[in-house]
Every structure is written in structure tokens, then in C-alpha cells.
Amino acid sequence: MARQARAIQTRTSILLAAAEVFDERGYSTATITEIIARAGVTKGALYFHFTSKEELALGVIAAQLELGPLPRQRTKLQELVDQGLLFAHQLQHDPLTRASVGLAMDQWSESAEGGNPFHGRPFQSWADRLTEVLVEARERGELLPHVNPAETAELLSGSFTGIQWTSQVLCQRKDLTRRVITMFRHLLPSIAMPQILLTLELTPDRAVSLLASRATALDAEDTAGDEEYDGTREEKRDAAPEEETSAA
């Protein structure tokens, strides 16, 4: 178990180092040597987990696409809003997220002959995720009759991409949350049923609140798991004498 924990920690350190280097230098100019130095690992340790720079970049993208579990909401549209606000928050504070977006945007500067391995992957993954949420929202009667989930997901994904890029260029994404809230306030009335629209929470501190709720829930699960483990251990210890008596 200790060896497995160390391996997970090493892999995480490598991914974070790669994310920082990709974010600072871009995929094309980043080097394996620089990532190894930033991570503080050996060359062998890096190649044990990732066989190439391309695989490292794909690992960064995969890690970013996992937003993690969020508290369930009464409406799917609130969950859609929450995903957007959390993504904006991560772009401001998480190097993995910034690097993943940078890798996705890098595709436009790569030549077609170069065979950019990231072409379309992040954008399609974001659109697919939003489509799933919107399909559920439609099934629950949260959307206006004319709304096509796939088309709306593409619009939201493209709008978010343009907004975050503008915010990055103008102020290093310092105003990104405000811009995302503005985007939702303009787009949601065209897709949401009026009674649902009135219930949606669009506040600047929403993402921080969601992360705090998730941390509390995870702590509660860990505590419950520890208590269950302790109870099982006590039961086994109490049962031991009976087994010995029976054997005798």
C-alpha cells in the first residue's frame, strides 16, 4: 500500500509539473528535461508513468476533465451553471485546468502536418458533458420546447472558450467569473423555462461554496468509512475468544 501511495504521489507531482511547464511555455517548446526538473523526479520515474511528452499532455487533459463530484441540485440547469462557474474558478486557480485549455488552444498554431494529438479532444469532451446535462434537463421539463441539447451545448462551449480567452488576454482571467455569469444571464433566458430560470443561483462565490460543500461531504464519507472499519475490527476481536473456545 505504501508503494502504491508513493507511485500515485509521484504521478501527481509529474502531472502538476507538466501542467505548469505547458501553461508557461506551451506544448511545442516545453521539454521533458524541464518537466523532470520541475517535478523533482528521475527520468526513469517519469517514463515509468508516461512514455512521451504527448502522453503527458493527454494525462493533463484527462486530469482537468475530471471536475470531481459536485453536490446534486434540484435542477439540472443549476448543475450546468455550477459546472461553468467551477470551471472558471479552476482556470483562475488550478494549473492543470489552465494547461489543458492552453493545450487545446495550441492546436490552432500547430501545423496540420504535425499531427497535433489534441485536436478537438477537449472541446468535444466539454460539449459532450454539457449535452448530457441538457438532455436530462429536457427530460425533466426544464428547457423551452425549441431547445436542441447538442446545439446548445456547442454554443455554450464555444461561448465559454471565447470568453475565457478574452479574459486571459485582457487581465490574466481575473474577471473570468464575472464574464461567465454575464454569459449565463444572457443565454439562459433563451433555453430555460421561466419558472426554472427564477431559481438559478448565479453568484461570484458560488464555486467556492460548492468546493466547500464537496470537501465537507468527502470528509463525512471518510469518517463514516473509518468508523465502519473500526466497528468491523472490534467485531472480529470480540469474536476471537468464541472461536478459540469452540476449537477447544
Order of alpha helices (4+ residues) and beta strands (2+ residues): alpha-alpha-alpha-alpha-alpha-alpha-alpha-alpha-alpha-alpha-alpha
